Amino acid sequence: MSGQGLEQLVKMVNQISANMHGATDEQAADKVATHLQKFWARPMKEQIIAYATDGGEDLTPISRQAVERLREVRAAVEG
């Protein structure tokens, strides 16, 4: 992983995922993806999606699922 900004994004998405207490992995991934879609700026979303697409080795499993769902939603919206 390169760049301070990307490192911070990975840390943030992993923290958001870790705070989904009481949710199943599927529910947590959905909630995290919704949070990213609503509150992260477009460049942040693009950067985390690109990172996950390139392997995303520092993402937790829930974070990885959430970013994949975010990618799917963005692809559907942008057509």
Secondary structure, 3 states (H helix, E strand, C coil): CCCHHHHHHHHHHHHHHHCCCCCCHHHHHHHHHHHHHHHCCHHHHHHHHHHHHCCCCCCCHHHHHHHHHHHHHHHHHHC
